[in-house]
Amino acid sequence: MYLTGFTFPNEDREADYLWDSGMISVYPFKLLSKRGLEKLDFSPVTILYGGNGSGKSTALNIIAEKLKIERDSIYSKSRFFLDYVEMCGADAEKNIPKSSKIITSDDVFDYMLNIRNLNEGIEVKREEYNKEYLDAKYSAFRVNSIEDYERLRTMNKTRRLSRKQFVKGELIDSVRELSNGESAFTYFTGKIEENGLYILDEPENSLSPKRQLELKKFIEDSVRFFNCQFVISTHSPFLLAMTDSKIYDLDQTPVRIRNWTELENVRMYRDFFVSKEKEFQ
């Protein structure tokens, strides 16, 4: 445990600030307080659950900003946001490790976009090497000077290799083999190290159910064996079922702690599959 508690300003403190600043309402004021969320007490895995607009992502960004936790993607924050953060308080048992990070869906999207751009570049190079292979293998060529030896080396390589072997060898590695389906999961496993506090904003985005279960196991193992603590926002029933997690339901006013099987999202999944039970037999 690194972070044990976090406090947000109540409606009275927000009202005093807004009155002094001459504002009626500015983000993120009045978002969490209207749900009665004034304090979070953390476990090794703490989950914020709620629908769109419930304030899950906002709460995570506030916590990360207060703790000055590293992030990859830039997010929009006004002067009012920083003033709000100053009004918050954090209780920590230990210093927050430097390896700690906040990882958002934007981070994963940017990573996957970079992979896609890299793959598009590789596809261009692949076509170039295909053409080079065919030109070298079937063209007549005579060595006239020392400058021609590189061309001769390529020709000899095409004589002993298939086109696929030649192209793959020239590309060194096909990045696409790692980027499809696994890239988002690989991003998380690459960023999360031992001894750290990790804030994950809807990590299930871009992950199949199978990968969500793998991420669930990875997070549980990181807590149990590698001294990690997690604060997560999610809709995923797989992640909500995480072992010994504390779940805050931001759809409730006031916000309350609930068991994952009580959550509306989870019960909708359960009711749907129960209604289709005969089709599984």
Backbone as CSV, one residue per row, in Angstrom:
resi,resn,N_x,N_y,N_z,CA_x,CA_y,CA_z,C_x,C_y,C_z
1,MET,0.842,-1.194,0.000,0.000,0.000,0.000,0.880,1.249,0.000
2,TYR,0.667,2.098,-0.969,1.360,3.381,-1.022,0.387,4.512,-0.695
3,LEU,-0.764,4.501,-1.343,-1.788,5.514,-1.134,-2.897,4.915,-0.271
4,THR,-3.206,5.555,0.856,-4.218,5.009,1.762,-5.523,5.795,1.725
5,GLY,-5.454,7.094,1.446,-6.670,7.892,1.426,-6.524,9.117,0.542
6,PHE,-7.662,9.637,0.083,-7.664,10.845,-0.746,-8.947,11.599,-0.470
7,THR,-8.832,12.915,-0.247,-10.013,13.728,0.060,-10.256,14.746,-1.048
8,PHE,-11.533,14.964,-1.322,-11.976,15.964,-2.298,-12.724,17.066,-1.555
9,PRO,-12.727,18.282,-2.081,-13.467,19.359,-1.406,-14.972,19.092,-1.409
10,ASN,-15.619,19.451,-0.290,-17.073,19.277,-0.226,-17.780,20.463,-0.880
11,GLU,-19.079,20.428,-0.902,-19.855,21.468,-1.591,-19.635,22.849,-0.982
12,ASP,-19.458,22.914,0.330,-19.258,24.217,0.973,-17.933,24.839,0.545
13,ARG,-16.863,24.061,0.534,-15.557,24.593,0.122,-15.589,25.002,-1.345
14,GLU,-16.253,24.199,-2.176,-16.387,24.554,-3.584,-17.165,25.858,-3.748
15,ALA,-18.234,25.996,-2.981,-19.070,27.194,-3.081,-18.288,28.441,-2.697
16,ASP,-17.460,28.348,-1.653,-16.625,29.479,-1.236,-15.667,29.883,-2.344
17,TYR,-15.034,28.879,-2.976,-14.082,29.174,-4.058,-14.798,29.826,-5.239
18,LEU,-15.923,29.269,-5.646,-16.648,29.788,-6.801,-17.166,31.203,-6.537
19,TRP,-17.597,31.463,-5.308,-18.066,32.805,-4.959,-16.928,33.819,-5.060
20,ASP,-15.764,33.437,-4.523,-14.611,34.335,-4.550,-14.115,34.587,-5.977
21,SER,-14.238,33.559,-6.837,-13.746,33.700,-8.211,-14.791,34.296,-9.143
22,GLY,-16.009,34.489,-8.636,-17.072,35.057,-9.461,-17.628,34.092,-10.485
23,MET,-17.438,32.807,-10.257,-17.909,31.786,-11.192,-19.119,31.074,-10.596
24,ILE,-19.977,30.574,-11.480,-21.120,29.773,-11.033,-20.718,28.306,-10.923
25,SER,-20.056,27.813,-11.963,-19.587,26.432,-11.966,-18.524,26.273,-13.027
26,VAL,-17.403,25.693,-12.677,-16.332,25.406,-13.631,-15.803,23.998,-13.355
27,TYR,-15.401,23.315,-14.408,-14.863,21.955,-14.277,-13.547,22.010,-13.522
28,PRO,-13.317,21.083,-12.554,-14.144,19.923,-12.173,-15.023,20.162,-10.950
29,PHE,-15.241,21.413,-10.598,-16.086,21.712,-9.448,-17.514,21.196,-9.670
30,LYS,-18.132,20.779,-8.587,-19.525,20.310,-8.538,-19.755,18.969,-9.249
31,LEU,-18.711,18.341,-9.749,-18.886,17.042,-10.412,-18.909,15.899,-9.404
32,LEU,-17.921,15.852,-8.527,-17.835,14.777,-7.536,-18.636,15.113,-6.279
33,SER,-18.670,16.388,-5.928,-19.364,16.770,-4.694,-20.869,16.530,-4.796
34,LYS,-21.443,16.667,-5.995,-22.890,16.451,-6.131,-23.249,14.977,-5.929
35,ARG,-22.237,14.097,-5.998,-22.457,12.677,-5.717,-22.071,12.326,-4.283
36,GLY,-21.699,13.337,-3.523,-21.349,13.096,-2.125,-20.006,12.421,-1.951
37,LEU,-19.132,12.507,-2.961,-17.817,11.870,-2.861,-16.826,12.857,-2.252
38,GLU,-16.508,12.638,-0.985,-15.561,13.501,-0.290,-14.269,12.785,0.058
39,LYS,-14.319,11.441,0.143,-13.097,10.713,0.508,-13.098,9.314,-0.090
40,LEU,-11.926,8.890,-0.506,-11.690,7.512,-0.933,-10.681,6.884,0.018
41,ASP,-11.008,5.703,0.529,-10.062,4.904,1.312,-9.654,3.731,0.431
42,PHE,-8.349,3.541,0.278,-7.855,2.620,-0.735,-7.495,1.253,-0.181
43,SER,-7.601,0.273,-1.060,-7.118,-1.088,-0.849,-5.997,-1.328,-1.850
44,PRO,-5.367,-2.517,-1.823,-4.367,-2.802,-2.857,-4.926,-2.655,-4.265
45,VAL,-6.223,-3.008,-4.457,-6.910,-2.740,-5.721,-8.202,-1.991,-5.403
46,THR,-8.291,-0.752,-5.869,-9.481,0.065,-5.671,-10.069,0.391,-7.036
47,ILE,-11.366,0.171,-7.174,-12.025,0.352,-8.472,-13.109,1.420,-8.364
48,LEU,-13.117,2.337,-9.330,-14.192,3.310,-9.471,-15.096,2.847,-10.600
49,TYR,-16.355,2.614,-10.272,-17.330,2.135,-11.246,-18.409,3.193,-11.424
50,GLY,-18.894,3.347,-12.654,-19.988,4.278,-12.894,-20.152,4.531,-14.379
51,GLY,-21.288,5.083,-14.752,-21.567,5.356,-16.151,-20.793,6.554,-16.665
52,ASN,-20.960,6.847,-17.968,-20.307,8.001,-18.563,-20.781,9.276,-17.875
53,GLY,-19.830,10.136,-17.538,-20.167,11.384,-16.866,-20.258,11.285,-15.364
54,SER,-19.957,10.099,-14.818,-20.051,9.923,-13.373,-18.853,10.514,-12.636
55,GLY,-17.770,10.807,-13.359,-16.602,11.424,-12.731,-15.445,10.483,-12.470
56,LYS,-15.534,9.251,-12.977,-14.459,8.265,-12.737,-13.103,8.777,-13.240
57,SER,-13.059,9.138,-14.514,-11.799,9.574,-15.126,-11.304,10.870,-14.492
58,THR,-12.235,11.758,-14.179,-11.860,13.015,-13.527,-11.184,12.749,-12.191
59,ALA,-11.761,11.859,-11.399,-11.182,11.523,-10.095,-9.770,10.962,-10.257
60,LEU,-9.576,10.088,-11.248,-8.244,9.514,-11.467,-7.242,10.585,-11.873
61,ASN,-7.660,11.496,-12.749,-6.752,12.563,-13.177,-6.402,13.497,-12.018
62,ILE,-7.357,13.752,-11.141,-7.098,14.593,-9.976,-6.080,13.929,-9.056
63,ILE,-6.280,12.638,-8.801,-5.348,11.896,-7.936,-3.939,11.909,-8.537
64,ALA,-3.848,11.619,-9.839,-2.542,11.583,-10.504,-1.865,12.946,-10.462
65,GLU,-2.644,14.007,-10.673,-2.077,15.363,-10.655,-1.597,15.729,-9.251
66,LYS,-2.380,15.378,-8.247,-2.000,15.687,-6.865,-0.714,14.979,-6.474
67,LEU,-0.581,13.738,-6.909,0.600,12.935,-6.559,1.757,13.146,-7.527
68,LYS,1.526,13.954,-8.583,2.540,14.229,-9.615,3.059,12.930,-10.237
69,ILE,2.117,12.064,-10.574,2.451,10.772,-11.159,2.700,10.922,-12.658
70,GLU,3.671,10.184,-13.164,4.058,10.248,-14.579,2.906,9.820,-15.481
71,ARG,2.767,10.523,-16.608,1.780,10.151,-17.620,2.413,10.339,-18.983
72,ASP,1.880,9.599,-19.973,2.379,9.701,-21.343,1.617,10.754,-22.132
73,SER,0.288,10.660,-22.146,-0.519,11.568,-22.953,-0.820,12.857,-22.189
74,ILE,-0.767,13.968,-22.893,-1.138,15.253,-22.317,-2.664,15.332,-22.245
75,TYR,-3.190,15.846,-21.158,-4.640,16.016,-21.065,-4.950,17.476,-20.771
76,SER,-6.138,17.875,-21.123,-6.530,19.279,-20.989,-6.829,19.600,-19.536
77,LYS,-6.190,20.634,-19.018,-6.465,21.067,-17.647,-6.385,22.593,-17.589
78,SER,-7.393,23.202,-17.009,-7.449,24.650,-16.892,-6.852,25.084,-15.558
79,ARG,-6.761,26.395,-15.377,-6.294,26.929,-14.096,-7.214,26.478,-12.973
80,PHE,-8.493,26.361,-13.275,-9.451,25.963,-12.260,-9.195,24.517,-11.818
81,PHE,-8.756,23.693,-12.756,-8.449,22.299,-12.419,-7.319,22.249,-11.386
82,LEU,-6.268,23.016,-11.622,-5.131,23.013,-10.700,-5.521,23.593,-9.344
83,ASP,-6.394,24.602,-9.334,-6.885,25.144,-8.065,-7.682,24.079,-7.304
84,TYR,-8.462,23.304,-8.037,-9.240,22.235,-7.415,-8.294,21.200,-6.794
85,VAL,-7.259,20.825,-7.535,-6.298,19.834,-7.040,-5.639,20.316,-5.749
86,GLU,-5.354,21.623,-5.667,-4.753,22.174,-4.454,-5.659,21.985,-3.245
87,MET,-6.942,21.930,-3.467,-7.908,21.783,-2.377,-8.045,20.330,-1.924
88,CYS,-7.460,19.398,-2.660,-7.540,17.969,-2.330,-6.400,17.580,-1.395
89,GLY,-6.577,16.442,-0.742,-5.539,15.945,0.159,-5.277,14.471,-0.079
90,ALA,-4.013,14.055,0.082,-3.628,12.656,-0.123,-2.909,12.132,1.114
91,ASP,-3.283,10.935,1.539,-2.618,10.258,2.653,-1.838,9.084,2.103
92,ALA,-0.545,9.035,2.395,0.309,7.960,1.884,1.113,7.356,3.016
93,GLU,1.211,6.018,3.022,2.024,5.326,4.023,3.499,5.418,3.683
94,LYS,3.811,5.512,2.390,5.191,5.574,1.916,5.268,6.638,0.836
95,ASN,6.493,6.992,0.469,6.666,7.866,-0.685,6.174,7.140,-1.930
96,ILE,5.501,7.873,-2.804,5.004,7.271,-4.036,6.202,6.949,-4.924
97,PRO,6.392,5.680,-5.333,7.556,5.308,-6.141,7.598,6.045,-7.477
98,LYS,8.806,6.308,-7.954,8.978,7.004,-9.237,8.471,6.177,-10.407
99,SER,8.391,4.871,-10.236,7.912,3.993,-11.316,6.399,4.088,-11.506
100,SER,5.699,4.769,-10.600,4.239,4.870,-10.666,3.801,5.614,-11.922
101,LYS,2.634,5.250,-12.443,2.145,5.845,-13.691,0.617,5.899,-13.689
102,ILE,0.087,6.825,-14.463,-1.320,6.788,-14.840,-1.374,6.401,-16.309
103,ILE,-2.191,5.402,-16.622,-2.317,4.908,-17.999,-3.773,5.053,-18.412
104,THR,-3.999,5.827,-19.465,-5.359,6.089,-19.936,-5.601,5.405,-21.273
105,SER,-6.859,5.394,-21.690,-7.185,4.806,-22.994,-6.525,5.591,-24.118
106,ASP,-6.288,6.900,-23.914,-5.590,7.700,-24.916,-4.154,7.221,-25.102
107,ASP,-3.508,6.828,-24.001,-2.140,6.319,-24.090,-2.096,5.071,-24.959
108,VAL,-3.046,4.154,-24.697,-3.088,2.895,-25.448,-3.407,3.164,-26.914
109,PHE,-4.364,4.087,-27.161,-4.722,4.428,-28.537,-3.521,5.008,-29.282
110,ASP,-2.795,5.925,-28.646,-1.622,6.520,-29.288,-0.566,5.464,-29.589
111,TYR,-0.384,4.531,-28.662,0.585,3.455,-28.863,0.186,2.596,-30.067
112,MET,-1.101,2.235,-30.130,-1.566,1.405,-31.236,-1.496,2.161,-32.562
113,LEU,-1.734,3.483,-32.514,-1.622,4.298,-33.724,-0.179,4.342,-34.201
114,ASN,0.762,4.449,-33.258,2.177,4.430,-33.630,2.558,3.100,-34.263
115,ILE,2.028,2.014,-33.699,2.291,0.695,-34.266,1.732,0.610,-35.675
116,ARG,0.519,1.142,-35.867,-0.107,1.109,-37.195,0.734,1.891,-38.208
117,ASN,1.199,3.086,-37.797,2.031,3.880,-38.697,3.324,3.160,-39.027
118,LEU,3.896,2.490,-38.015,5.123,1.736,-38.247,4.866,0.590,-39.212
119,ASN,3.714,-0.070,-39.022,3.367,-1.177,-39.915,3.152,-0.701,-41.348
120,GLU,2.528,0.480,-41.484,2.331,1.006,-42.833,3.663,1.278,-43.502
121,GLY,4.632,1.782,-42.718,5.972,1.985,-43.262,6.632,0.678,-43.632
122,ILE,6.396,-0.344,-42.823,6.959,-1.666,-43.102,6.352,-2.253,-44.368
123,GLU,5.056,-2.017,-44.576,4.423,-2.525,-45.792,5.048,-1.909,-47.041
124,VAL,5.374,-0.621,-46.962,6.055,0.031,-48.085,7.411,-0.619,-48.324
125,LYS,8.166,-0.825,-47.242,9.487,-1.460,-47.370,9.343,-2.896,-47.878
126,ARG,8.299,-3.584,-47.464,8.089,-4.959,-47.904,7.939,-5.018,-49.426
127,GLU,7.165,-4.081,-49.968,6.989,-4.036,-51.424,8.299,-3.715,-52.126
128,GLU,9.074,-2.823,-51.518,10.370,-2.480,-52.122,11.295,-3.692,-52.155
129,TYR,11.316,-4.475,-51.078,12.175,-5.656,-51.027,11.682,-6.753,-51.953
130,ASN,10.359,-6.858,-52.101,9.812,-7.809,-53.075,10.314,-7.484,-54.480
131,LYS,10.262,-6.212,-54.835,10.720,-5.774,-56.159,12.221,-6.002,-56.307
132,GLU,12.973,-5.686,-55.243,14.420,-5.882,-55.286,14.766,-7.355,-55.480
133,TYR,14.030,-8.230,-54.830,14.273,-9.669,-54.957,14.077,-10.124,-56.398
134,LEU,12.950,-9.728,-56.984,12.646,-10.158,-58.354,13.645,-9.571,-59.349
135,ASP,14.012,-8.302,-59.166,14.985,-7.678,-60.067,16.338,-8.371,-59.982
136,ALA,16.761,-8.682,-58.753,18.080,-9.292,-58.565,18.110,-10.739,-59.036
137,LYS,17.032,-11.463,-58.845,17.022,-12.887,-59.157,16.978,-13.157,-60.654
138,TYR,16.267,-12.303,-61.400,16.025,-12.624,-62.800,16.690,-11.670,-63.792
139,SER,17.428,-10.693,-63.313,18.078,-9.771,-64.247,19.496,-10.234,-64.564
140,ALA,19.923,-9.934,-65.776,21.308,-10.236,-66.173,22.218,-9.188,-65.552
141,PHE,23.372,-9.642,-65.039,24.244,-8.697,-64.345,25.698,-9.141,-64.488
142,ARG,26.566,-8.161,-64.710,27.994,-8.433,-64.828,28.743,-7.470,-63.922
143,VAL,29.718,-8.030,-63.187,30.516,-7.200,-62.285,31.571,-6.467,-63.095
144,ASN,31.513,-5.135,-63.029,32.467,-4.316,-63.757,33.405,-3.540,-62.857
145,SER,33.015,-3.338,-61.591,33.856,-2.590,-60.666,33.544,-3.031,-59.248
146,ILE,34.332,-2.506,-58.298,34.134,-2.900,-56.909,32.778,-2.445,-56.380
147,GLU,32.248,-1.358,-56.963,30.941,-0.868,-56.539,29.827,-1.870,-56.849
148,ASP,30.086,-2.810,-57.767,29.055,-3.772,-58.160,28.947,-4.965,-57.207
149,TYR,29.876,-5.069,-56.273,29.873,-6.253,-55.425,28.659,-6.304,-54.488
150,GLU,28.146,-5.153,-54.068,26.953,-5.147,-53.226,25.763,-5.697,-53.990
151,ARG,25.687,-5.319,-55.255,24.624,-5.850,-56.114,24.796,-7.352,-56.296
152,LEU,26.024,-7.797,-56.448,26.296,-9.225,-56.606,25.937,-10.000,-55.342
153,ARG,26.207,-9.396,-54.185,25.867,-10.044,-52.914,24.354,-10.259,-52.820
154,THR,23.575,-9.249,-53.222,22.120,-9.361,-53.204,21.647,-10.450,-54.157
155,MET,22.255,-10.502,-55.340,21.878,-11.526,-56.317,22.149,-12.925,-55.779
156,ASN,23.300,-13.118,-55.145,23.629,-14.427,-54.580,22.661,-14.820,-53.471
157,LYS,22.227,-13.818,-52.700,21.278,-14.096,-51.625,19.940,-14.555,-52.209
158,THR,19.509,-13.935,-53.308,18.238,-14.331,-53.911,18.318,-15.726,-54.510
159,ARG,19.519,-16.173,-54.872,19.673,-17.515,-55.447,19.446,-18.618,-54.407
160,ARG,19.796,-18.326,-53.157,19.704,-19.368,-52.121,18.494,-19.222,-51.202
161,LEU,17.770,-18.091,-51.295,16.615,-17.867,-50.429,15.333,-17.745,-51.249
162,SER,14.217,-18.161,-50.640,12.921,-17.895,-51.262,12.610,-16.402,-51.120
163,ARG,11.618,-15.940,-51.839,11.270,-14.531,-51.742,10.836,-14.179,-50.313
164,LYS,10.040,-15.060,-49.691,9.573,-14.804,-48.334,10.745,-14.721,-47.361
165,GLN,11.687,-15.623,-47.479,12.858,-15.616,-46.601,13.689,-14.352,-46.803
166,PHE,13.843,-13.955,-48.052,14.634,-12.765,-48.360,13.980,-11.516,-47.761
167,VAL,12.676,-11.352,-48.011,11.974,-10.153,-47.542,11.954,-10.097,-46.024
168,LYS,11.655,-11.231,-45.380,11.595,-11.238,-43.921,12.967,-10.947,-43.319
169,GLY,14.007,-11.482,-43.943,15.349,-11.215,-43.460,15.729,-9.745,-43.561
170,GLU,15.318,-9.102,-44.665,15.638,-7.687,-44.849,14.850,-6.806,-43.879
171,LEU,13.646,-7.201,-43.551,12.838,-6.425,-42.609,13.274,-6.639,-41.157
172,ILE,14.040,-7.699,-40.928,14.533,-8.117,-39.621,13.403,-8.738,-38.799
173,ASP,12.424,-7.958,-38.462,11.284,-8.466,-37.697,10.007,-7.886,-38.282
174,SER,8.982,-8.692,-38.342,7.688,-8.177,-38.776,6.934,-7.700,-37.547
175,VAL,6.843,-6.368,-37.385,6.194,-5.808,-36.206,4.736,-6.232,-36.132
176,ARG,4.109,-6.472,-37.275,2.694,-6.827,-37.294,2.421,-8.098,-36.498
177,GLU,3.413,-8.981,-36.398,3.197,-10.224,-35.659,2.882,-9.939,-34.196
178,LEU,3.358,-8.797,-33.658,3.116,-8.454,-32.266,2.009,-7.427,-32.091
179,SER,1.612,-6.778,-33.167,0.734,-5.628,-33.002,-0.742,-5.964,-33.052
180,ASN,-1.117,-7.030,-33.690,-2.530,-7.361,-33.808,-3.020,-8.099,-32.572
181,GLY,-4.043,-7.534,-31.916,-4.661,-8.228,-30.785,-3.868,-8.151,-29.503
182,GLU,-2.555,-8.219,-29.568,-1.728,-8.263,-28.370,-1.142,-6.907,-27.993
183,SER,-1.202,-5.932,-28.882,-0.473,-4.686,-28.647,-0.965,-3.953,-27.403
184,ALA,-2.289,-3.877,-27.198,-2.802,-3.166,-26.027,-2.386,-3.874,-24.746
185,PHE,-2.524,-5.198,-24.719,-2.117,-5.958,-23.529,-0.617,-5.814,-23.283
186,THR,0.174,-5.871,-24.357,1.623,-5.717,-24.246,1.984,-4.348,-23.700
187,TYR,1.192,-3.337,-24.046,1.451,-1.984,-23.539,1.377,-1.966,-22.011
188,PHE,0.332,-2.591,-21.453,0.177,-2.609,-19.997,1.306,-3.394,-19.329
189,THR,1.600,-4.575,-19.844,2.627,-5.403,-19.215,4.011,-4.779,-19.344
190,GLY,4.195,-3.940,-20.361,5.478,-3.257,-20.519,5.618,-2.048,-19.616
191,LYS,4.504,-1.400,-19.296,4.541,-0.183,-18.484,4.517,-0.461,-16.986
192,ILE,3.864,-1.550,-16.591,3.702,-1.844,-15.164,4.905,-2.629,-14.660
193,GLU,5.622,-2.040,-13.702,6.800,-2.657,-13.110,6.502,-3.002,-11.653
194,GLU,7.468,-3.603,-10.971,7.255,-3.916,-9.563,7.406,-2.646,-8.718
195,ASN,6.818,-2.688,-7.507,6.929,-1.590,-6.544,6.424,-0.267,-7.111
196,GLY,5.149,-0.212,-7.466,4.610,1.023,-8.005,3.121,1.167,-7.765
197,LEU,2.659,2.416,-7.831,1.232,2.732,-7.786,0.787,3.014,-9.213
198,TYR,-0.234,2.278,-9.686,-0.664,2.413,-11.078,-2.140,2.781,-11.128
199,ILE,-2.402,3.857,-11.853,-3.757,4.354,-12.038,-4.167,4.034,-13.471
200,LEU,-5.189,3.209,-13.637,-5.604,2.726,-14.952,-7.013,3.207,-15.253
201,ASP,-7.161,3.959,-16.334,-8.465,4.491,-16.721,-9.065,3.637,-17.832
202,GLU,-10.070,2.835,-17.483,-10.772,1.946,-18.407,-9.789,1.124,-19.263
203,PRO,-8.961,0.318,-18.618,-7.953,-0.452,-19.351,-8.541,-1.522,-20.262
204,GLU,-9.834,-1.840,-20.102,-10.442,-2.883,-20.941,-10.639,-2.442,-22.385
205,ASN,-10.589,-1.128,-22.640,-10.748,-0.651,-24.012,-9.694,-1.291,-24.914
206,SER,-10.129,-1.793,-26.053,-9.263,-2.444,-27.057,-8.867,-3.863,-26.675
207,LEU,-9.350,-4.370,-25.531,-9.001,-5.730,-25.108,-10.188,-6.667,-25.295
208,SER,-9.951,-7.824,-25.875,-10.978,-8.857,-25.985,-11.256,-9.435,-24.598
209,PRO,-12.368,-10.146,-24.412,-12.632,-10.783,-23.112,-11.464,-11.654,-22.636
210,LYS,-10.859,-12.389,-23.554,-9.716,-13.236,-23.171,-8.582,-12.385,-22.624
211,ARG,-8.281,-11.269,-23.305,-7.192,-10.394,-22.865,-7.564,-9.696,-21.553
212,GLN,-8.847,-9.376,-21.355,-9.270,-8.764,-20.101,-9.025,-9.713,-18.934
213,LEU,-9.293,-10.996,-19.136,-9.026,-11.983,-18.086,-7.526,-12.108,-17.824
214,GLU,-6.731,-12.022,-18.883,-5.277,-12.066,-18.713,-4.786,-10.837,-17.960
215,LEU,-5.372,-9.664,-18.267,-4.990,-8.450,-17.549,-5.404,-8.544,-16.082
216,LYS,-6.589,-9.090,-15.824,-7.045,-9.306,-14.442,-6.022,-10.135,-13.671
217,LYS,-5.584,-11.235,-14.250,-4.599,-12.106,-13.594,-3.268,-11.383,-13.414
218,PHE,-2.867,-10.608,-14.419,-1.606,-9.868,-14.344,-1.643,-8.848,-13.210
219,ILE,-2.768,-8.142,-13.058,-2.898,-7.163,-11.983,-2.885,-7.852,-10.624
220,GLU,-3.636,-8.946,-10.493,-3.671,-9.683,-9.227,-2.283,-10.185,-8.848
221,ASP,-1.544,-10.703,-9.819,-0.179,-11.183,-9.551,0.763,-10.036,-9.198
222,SER,0.569,-8.879,-9.854,1.417,-7.716,-9.575,1.222,-7.230,-8.145
223,VAL,-0.020,-7.323,-7.655,-0.307,-6.951,-6.267,0.287,-7.979,-5.301
224,ARG,0.062,-9.239,-5.599,0.446,-10.303,-4.664,1.951,-10.522,-4.576
225,PHE,2.617,-10.458,-5.719,4.031,-10.840,-5.749,5.000,-9.674,-5.963
226,PHE,4.516,-8.541,-6.490,5.453,-7.497,-6.900,5.167,-6.136,-6.267
227,ASN,4.445,-6.130,-5.137,4.277,-4.910,-4.334,3.689,-3.743,-5.109
228,CYS,2.692,-4.021,-5.928,2.018,-2.972,-6.684,0.656,-2.656,-6.061
229,GLN,0.226,-1.416,-6.255,-1.107,-0.988,-5.861,-1.787,-0.392,-7.084
230,PHE,-3.097,-0.621,-7.218,-3.828,-0.160,-8.400,-5.066,0.622,-8.005
231,VAL,-5.312,1.700,-8.748,-6.576,2.425,-8.696,-7.101,2.424,-10.128
232,ILE,-8.290,1.858,-10.320,-8.773,1.557,-11.671,-10.197,2.072,-11.845
233,SER,-10.482,2.627,-13.016,-11.875,2.858,-13.397,-12.221,1.851,-14.489
234,THR,-13.389,1.239,-14.384,-13.725,0.199,-15.364,-15.223,-0.089,-15.385
235,HIS,-15.686,-0.594,-16.550,-17.027,-1.161,-16.711,-16.957,-2.677,-16.836
236,SER,-15.748,-3.215,-17.013,-15.569,-4.630,-17.352,-15.965,-5.541,-16.195
237,PRO,-16.881,-6.481,-16.418,-17.233,-7.426,-15.348,-16.056,-8.306,-14.957
238,PHE,-15.145,-8.542,-15.888,-13.966,-9.368,-15.575,-13.056,-8.654,-14.585
239,LEU,-12.827,-7.368,-14.804,-11.964,-6.607,-13.896,-12.687,-6.286,-12.591
240,LEU,-13.998,-6.075,-12.666,-14.766,-5.814,-11.448,-14.749,-7.018,-10.504
241,ALA,-14.547,-8.208,-11.061,-14.511,-9.431,-10.249,-13.123,-9.704,-9.670
242,MET,-12.240,-8.723,-9.745,-10.884,-8.921,-9.265,-10.856,-9.276,-7.776
243,THR,-9.962,-10.161,-7.409,-9.863,-10.660,-6.044,-9.590,-9.531,-5.057
244,ASP,-10.394,-9.476,-3.975,-10.182,-8.545,-2.853,-10.137,-7.077,-3.271
245,SER,-10.865,-6.721,-4.318,-10.896,-5.313,-4.723,-11.964,-4.556,-3.939
246,LYS,-11.761,-3.263,-3.744,-12.753,-2.381,-3.134,-13.368,-1.550,-4.251
247,ILE,-14.696,-1.615,-4.393,-15.377,-0.971,-5.518,-16.249,0.175,-5.011
248,TYR,-15.998,1.373,-5.551,-16.849,2.532,-5.286,-17.811,2.706,-6.455
249,ASP,-19.102,2.737,-6.147,-20.129,2.887,-7.173,-20.496,4.363,-7.306
250,LEU,-19.985,5.008,-8.362,-20.232,6.430,-8.567,-21.589,6.705,-9.209
251,ASP,-22.346,5.656,-9.493,-23.715,5.850,-9.964,-24.668,6.074,-8.795
252,GLN,-24.183,5.839,-7.570,-24.991,6.022,-6.374,-24.735,7.401,-5.763
253,THR,-25.766,8.004,-5.212,-25.616,9.260,-4.485,-26.230,9.094,-3.095
254,PRO,-25.416,9.140,-2.046,-23.969,9.337,-2.092,-23.247,8.084,-2.594
255,VAL,-22.018,8.286,-3.050,-21.197,7.180,-3.525,-21.033,6.162,-2.405
256,ARG,-21.143,4.875,-2.755,-21.009,3.847,-1.724,-20.185,2.680,-2.245
257,ILE,-19.650,1.916,-1.304,-18.875,0.714,-1.625,-19.846,-0.439,-1.844
258,ARG,-19.634,-1.185,-2.943,-20.548,-2.287,-3.250,-19.766,-3.508,-3.720
259,ASN,-20.414,-4.653,-3.592,-19.871,-5.885,-4.141,-20.068,-5.890,-5.662
260,TRP,-19.150,-6.512,-6.388,-19.224,-6.464,-7.851,-20.504,-7.103,-8.384
261,THR,-21.054,-8.085,-7.667,-22.269,-8.752,-8.145,-23.515,-7.883,-7.969
262,GLU,-23.406,-6.774,-7.228,-24.542,-5.870,-7.035,-24.629,-4.797,-8.114
263,LEU,-23.577,-4.643,-8.894,-23.501,-3.529,-9.842,-24.433,-3.743,-11.027
264,GLU,-25.067,-2.665,-11.457,-26.062,-2.752,-12.530,-25.473,-3.343,-13.805
265,ASN,-24.279,-2.905,-14.186,-23.649,-3.383,-15.408,-23.450,-4.893,-15.380
266,VAL,-22.978,-5.392,-14.251,-22.715,-6.829,-14.095,-24.020,-7.611,-14.114
267,ARG,-25.034,-7.108,-13.451,-26.313,-7.822,-13.386,-26.994,-7.863,-14.755
268,MET,-26.768,-6.844,-15.578,-27.318,-6.862,-16.934,-26.686,-7.979,-17.755
269,TYR,-25.354,-8.139,-17.625,-24.688,-9.263,-18.294,-25.254,-10.594,-17.787
270,ARG,-25.371,-10.707,-16.476,-25.852,-11.952,-15.870,-27.258,-12.290,-16.347
271,ASP,-28.150,-11.296,-16.331,-29.539,-11.535,-16.738,-29.627,-11.919,-18.217
272,PHE,-28.795,-11.303,-19.041,-28.813,-11.616,-20.468,-28.409,-13.065,-20.713
273,PHE,-27.324,-13.498,-20.081,-26.858,-14.866,-20.320,-27.782,-15.902,-19.689
274,VAL,-28.406,-15.555,-18.575,-29.389,-16.468,-17.983,-30.567,-16.641,-18.936
275,SER,-30.992,-15.538,-19.580,-32.123,-15.620,-20.514,-31.781,-16.458,-21.747
276,LYS,-30.503,-16.621,-22.045,-30.054,-17.391,-23.209,-29.457,-18.742,-22.802
277,GLU,-29.696,-19.144,-21.571,-29.041,-20.340,-21.033,-29.309,-21.579,-21.878
278,LYS,-30.520,-21.747,-22.373,-30.863,-22.931,-23.158,-30.049,-23.028,-24.445
279,GLU,-29.644,-21.886,-24.991,-28.874,-21.878,-26.235,-27.441,-22.360,-26.024
280,PHE,-26.992,-22.415,-24.775,-25.646,-22.903,-24.475,-25.641,-24.410,-24.243
281,GLN,-26.808,-24.998,-24.140,-26.881,-26.425,-23.815,-26.773,-27.291,-25.085
